[in-house]
């Protein structure tokens, strides 16, 4: 089996982005089922959304965006430009992979998708900070902006 060890030292098996999104959809629809695995998945999703500071820590994109969505959506960054979202009210799983592994591209894309899906207010400061941040030079002057692709905007 193909797998890699991530920054947390956990083994991660290879999968497609589509497969990762489908796995997150399992978590997003878990409350509709009563088997042991689904019950555990629903509890885990609710715990992540309720206590985002334990998912990634303060000032992290995961934490700030989960709070901005009133703890209704569970999200988590991954290594090398990966981000997932579990949206129980829509029974939807989302997976993003930025090919060059960039954090700012990853954060912009997930924030834009969450806005487009109607679960994140585009005017919330946490959304603005990730979806349309300014690029500053060493003197603190704005030299450019990050914007989502037109398809996401």
N, C-alpha and C positions, 0 to 999 in steps of 0.2 A: 504493500500500500504506500502511496505517496503522501507524505506529510512533512511539515516544517515545524520548528519550535519558534514560538512568538516571543515578544518582549517580556511576557509574564512567565516564560518557561513552560507554557502549556503546549502540548502537541496539537496541531491543527491539520486535519486531513484536507487534501486538495478537493476542490469542488468548483463548479461554474458559478458565476454571479447569479444566474437563474436558479441554480440549485440552492444557493444561500438564501435568496429571496423566498423560495418555496419553504425552506426550513423555518424562516421567520414567520411565514403565514401559518405554519402549524402552531406556533406560539400564539399568534394573533387570534386564532379561532379556537384555542384550547378550552375556553369557557363553555363552548357548545357541546363538549363531550364529558363523560364522567369516568373514563378509565384512569388508572393510577398515573400514567405518564402525562396525560393531558391535565389532570388536576395539578400535578407538580409544575407543569409548564405555565399554567395560569397563575399559580402562586408566585413563581419566579418573575414573570412579567409584571405582576402587580407590585411586587417588592421593589423591582428596579424603578418603576415609574413613581412610586411613593417615596423612595429614599435615594434619589439620584446622586447624592453626595457619596454614597457607598459604591456607586458604579464606577465613577471616574475621579471624584474629588472636586474640591472647589475650583472655580474659574475655568473648568474644562467645558468644552463645547457640549458634551453629553449632558452634564449637570445643568448648565444654563438653559439649554433648549427644552429639556424635560420639565423644568420649572416653568418655562414660558408657555408650555402646552398644558398647564394645570395638572401635571402628573397623570395624564391620560394616555401617553405614548411612552414606550420604552425604546431608547436608542443607545447605541454603543459604537464607539470608534474601534477600528481594527488596525492592524499593521499595514503599512505601505498603501495608504489611500483607500482603505475599506471603511465603510460605515453602514450600519444596519438600523432599521426601524421596525418596531412591532406596534401595529395600530389596531388594538382590539375592537374599537367601535366600528371599524371598517372591515375587520377580519382580513387585514392586509399586511403582508410582509414586504419590506423594501431592502434592497441591497445596492450599494454603490461601490464601484472600484475605479479609482483614478489611476490611469495607466502609469503615470510617472511617480506615483506614490505620494503626491503632494498633499499636505495637510490643508492648505488654504483652498485648493480645488475641491477636496473632499468635503470640507465644511460648507462651502458655498453651494455645492450640489445638493447635499442633504437638506440644508435649510430651504433651498428653492423648491425641492420636491415636497417637503412638508407644507410649505405655503401653498403650493399648487394643489395638494390633496386636501386643503382646507382645515388642517389641524394645527397650524402655526400662523399666528397673526403677523402679516408682513411688516407691521409697524412696531412690533415689540422690539425693544432695544437689543435683546439677544439675537433676534432674527436679522436685524439690520447689521449688527456687528459681524455676522457670519456670511450673510447673503450678498452684501454689497459693501465690503470694507474698503477703506481708502488704503493705498500703498504709500507709506511715508518714507522719506529719505532719512539720513542720519541726523539731520537738523530738525526733523519733525514736520517738514513741509510735505504736502500732498503731491505726489508725482504720478499717480495713476489710481485706478480703481479695479477691483475684482467684480465681475458681473457674471451672473449665470448665462449660459447659452440661451438664445431666443426660445428654443423649444421648452426650456425649463422656466423661463421668466413669465 
